[in-house]
C-alpha cells in the first residue's frame, strides 16, 4: 500500500509500539493499564489503553511480539477494564491509577477518551477474536450513549463531573473536532443508541488558508482533531449526505498547517517546510491543547509558540506522505529529539536555550503508531471496517 516507506518510518513505528508494550502496569488489579506519559508513573490514560490495544494487533502482525503473548495481554487488559475500572453508565474516568484502576485525582468521566479506548479494544477484538472480541462487545453494550446526549440540542455533552465535584454534564461537542468515533459508536449501539441526527446537528465552521480550499475547521487549529477518528475509520473516498468528504478535509487541513509554518507569520526559529504539524503537545511552558494553525476561530484562538511535535506531521502520514516523510527525515537529524521510544513529544528552537521535551505522551505516540501502520498496510482501517457495528454506523450516518 505504501509507496514511500523509509528506515526512519520503520524505526519510529517499532519505537511507538515499544512505548505501549513497556509503559504498562502488570499489577493484579491494574494489569494492562498504560501510562498517559512516561514521566508521571502513576497515571494511566484510558485513551493510551485504547491506542495500546490497537497497537497489540500491529505488534503481532509485524512480529514485534508473539501473537499469543499479545492476545493474552489484550484479554487480561479488557478484564481489568471490565471488572476493576469504575464506570458510570458505562463510561470511564479520563485517568486511572496504574496500580489498581481507581479514579486518578479529580478527573472527569470522559466520553471522547472512552470512545478512544473502545475503538482500540475493537481493533484488538477483531484481530484476536474469541474471548477478546466477546469482552469488547460486553463492555461496548454497557455504554449508555443516551445518558451523555443532550436531546434538546441533539449534541453530546463535552464532559461529566460527579455532583460532589460541583459537576454534572458540562459543555457540548458543538463544533468539528475529533469526535467522529463517538457518533459511530453511539448510533450503532445495540443497547443504548442515539439518533443519527446527532452527527448532522453539530454546527460546522469553515474557512480557507491561502489556496487550501474550503476547510471545516476546529477551534484552535490543532491537527489532532483531523487525525484521531481517521486513525480508526477509513473515510477515504466517502462522503456524507451533505456531500462533505471528511478525508479530503483532513488532507486540506494538513496542507494548510504545513503552509502556515512555511509562511511563519511570527518569525519562529522552529517552523519551516520540514518542521510543521502544529497540534496539542508538551511545550516549554507545560502541556498545551491550543497549539495550532489557521484556519481556526480567529488567529487569537491558538497558542502557537514555536513548538513542533513530530506526531503532528506523522499523524497525517496517509494525507501527505511525501511531505511527512521529509519532515521525519529532518526530525531524525535532531539528536535532542530522539530517544528510547523514538521521537520525543516536541521541541522548540525559540526557547533559550533550545528546548526538547523530556517525555513521551501516549496519545501522541498512539496516533503516530496507527497512522504509520495505516499508511503501510491499512491494518487498523481493515479491522474496524470488518466490524458489524462500524459497518452499521456507516449506513446509519449515510457516509458512503
Buried (B, 14 or more C-beta within 10 A) or exposed (E): EBEEBBEBBEBBBBBBBBBBBEBBBEBEBBBBBBBBBBBBEEBBBBBBBBBBBBBBBBBBBBEBBEBEEBBBBBBBBBBBBBEBBEBBBBBBBBBBBBBBBBBBEEBBBBBBBBBBBBBBBBBBBBBBEEBBBEBBBEBBEBBBBBBBBBEEBBBBBBBBBBEEEEBEBEEBBBBBBBBBBBBBBBBBBEEBBBBBEBBBEBEEBEBBBEEBBEBBBBBBBBBBBBBBBBBBBBBBEBBBEEEBBBBBBBBBBBBBBBBBBEEBEEEBEBBBBBBBBBBBBBBBEEBBBBBBBBBBBEEEBBBBBBBBBBBBBBBBBBBBBEBBBBBBBBBBEBEEBBBEBBBBBBBBBBBEEBBBBEBBBBBBBBBBBBBBBBBBBBBBBBBBBEBEBBEBBBEBBEBE
